Amino acid sequence: MEPLGLVVHGKAEPFSAALRSLINNPRYSDVRFVVGQEQREVFAHRCLLACRCNFFQRLLGTEPGPGVPSPVVLSTVPTEAFLAVLEFLYTNSVKLHRHSVLEVLTAAVEYGLEELRELCLQFVVKVLDVELVCEALQVAVTFGLGPLQERCVAFIEAHSQEALRSQGFLELSAAALLPLLRSDKLCVDEAELVRAARSWARVGAAVLERPVAEVAAPVVKELRLALLAPAELSALEEQNRQEPLIPVEQIVEAWKCHALRRGDEARGAPCRRRRGTLPREHHRFLDLSFK
């Protein structure tokens, strides 16, 4: 009886280095990509991409005809992110950078590369900061990455004022902003949150060429106007006449909470305190408690 064979392994480093030398190398390449808005030419190898990734297997499944094959155009993925994907496919490792990791994560999700996606998620969590967190939240909401969304929301809850002043906050979609405005744990007062929502809606209105109130409609219902003092609510009402942001009915409901001055009737209104809510004299009538 023939003895069982034994699988032995050579050194991994030379093998990985040899494959790394083929990344974007025209030598022996049999497929060209035109990548990103800058339309940069990138060289690769069909057999390697196809055996490592189902997306590329489907994309490159047709055998090229005679002559020089036409390049494959991938205009939506940035070149740096695409090269990182190739690095992972060729070597099963990748060097990630804070400034581009979300683009690599997006490509990993779109190409169905689960292991690369997990590596990117681990890296994002490690480097998460005020400048990155809102962009990361947007990616998490867009692709349904629940654990990343939870980490981003928790980070913003702990660094609310800084995050609300970031450029990334202004670029959030309504779907990404909603979980923030629904949070009791934001460390920010409601007056500042109303100002941040107005700034966000102004940016969206300019980009989408739509009225501010229309852009704000999906999210402003989560603002807890009853937490504002009467003088603040009056000022907001006047500003709302000049630049509509909040439905009049929502402001009326806030005034009702002030008029009732009883917690039992007010509990149905959005008047629960957040972690950063500053105390006001009328809060004692609303019987508010932070959860």
HUMO-V636667 format. One record per run of one state. SS is the DSSP state (A for helix, B for strand, O for the rest). FROM is the first residue (numbers start at 0). LEN is the number of residues. If there is no record, write none. Layout:
BEGIN
ss->[SS;SS]
from->[FROM;FROM]
len->[LEN;LEN]
END
This chain:
BEGIN
ss->[O;A;O;B;O;B;O;A;O;A;O;B;O;A;O;A;O;A;O;A;O;A;O;A;O;A;O;A;O;A;O;A;O;A;O;A;O;A;O;A;O;A;O]
from->[0;11;20;30;35;39;44;45;52;53;59;71;74;78;91;100;110;113;127;129;143;145;158;159;164;166;170;173;181;189;208;211;220;224;227;229;242;247;260;262;266;282;286]
len->[11;9;10;5;4;5;1;7;1;6;12;3;4;13;9;10;3;14;2;14;2;13;1;5;2;4;3;8;8;19;3;9;4;3;2;13;5;13;2;4;16;4;5]
END
